[in-house]
Amino acid sequence: MSLPTLADRIGRTIRQDVQSTHGYAIQPSAGLVKLDAMENPFRLPPELQAELGRRLARVAINRYPVQSTVDLVAALSRHVALPAGCKLILGNGSDELIDLLSVACNVPGAVMLAPLPGFVMYEMSARLRGLRFVGVPLTADFDLDEAAMLAAIEQQRPALTYIAYPNNPTANLFSETAIERIVDAIGHQHGLVVMDEAYQPFSSRSWMQRMARQPHVLVMRTLSKFGLAGVRLGYLCGHAALVDEIDKVRPPYNVSVLNAEAALFALDHADEYARQAALLKSERARLQTALRALPGVQPFPSEANMILVRVPDSRQVFEGMKARGVLVKHISGLHPLLAQCLRLTVGTPEENDLMIAALKESL
């Protein structure tokens, strides 16, 4: 009797919905100016690199991370001025926190709601964890469609609603009054709201302090845009009783001792990262001016370290920029509202000059 083929084994053991879906795509970037993933382009000054190396060398990597994560929770709570009565838990990036929320909120018939286009991991996590995902299209200018959102909340009664603040990939902050009414509506039907503030270092507004008055609201952030994308560290804040329940599904020791120590080091030098963020915001303004001057290019408002642009032929421009050594994100196929759109990460002044030149030559 012959053994089953690997394809037979996969067909029998791997869920069909997993087989039919696509994994998260990461573009090869070797040899290119990498402006496709909203990373902070700045490395630490040499003296801080050396200090970090010495500090990591002293870490007890033979032990599970316990005190380091306790210290990091305390340091982050101070850094964000966590409101009284609230708590904070750590995740291996925001992606893990999104997955933990899907696990914790998967009550029978649970629905996850989010505006579209938005961060792809909301829908991916919902589907893989067995929640029903409902997406509500934004308006043509990428603001919340308040009437459609309120109707979906009334009809679907979502257990969990994500509002990216600012949004990815559109980079804008939604209307504040619309968000307030949506948050209130979700509160009245016993759902939870997650304000995803991944791009908070570059944004003019935050929901962190308002969270204290809204026990059904959680605020999620990441240190990736702060400048630690390689460290993989996210955190979720909310009222203590709610966070304690979500924390029950968090794997023990989910954040490594090296990651925790690197994050503690970064918080000790928050002034350096604040300086980098200020420079990136200045470069964002310069890029907006340069983009508006290019014929056929429509840049959209940004409160993040990226700018969404619409061009006459996004595929041609994307390939042209790549051929000239600059990698950006081609997102035209992600949603009909993003037709002919590219997402440009704000880089160093030198990288931004190369990006504008490549874009201009590729039009």
Secondary structure, DSSP 4 states (H G I P E B T S, - for coil): -PPPPHHHHHHHHS-HHHHTS-PPP----TTSEE-SS----PPPPHHHHHHHHHHHHTS-TTS-SSHHHHHHHHHHHHHTTPPTTEEEEEESHHHHHHHHHHHHT--TT-EEEEEES--HHHHHHHHHHTPEEEEEEPPTTS---HHHHHHHHHHH--SEEEEESS-TTT-PPPPHHHHHHHHHHHHHTT-EEEEE-TTGGG-S---TTGGGG-TTEEEEEESIIIIITTT--EEEEEEHHHHHHHHTTSPTT-S-HHHHHHHHHHHHTHHHHHHHHHHHHHHHHHHHHHHHTSTT-EEPP-SSSEEEEE-S-HHHHHHHHHHTTEE-EE-TTS-GGGTTEEEEE---HHHHHHHHHHHHHH-
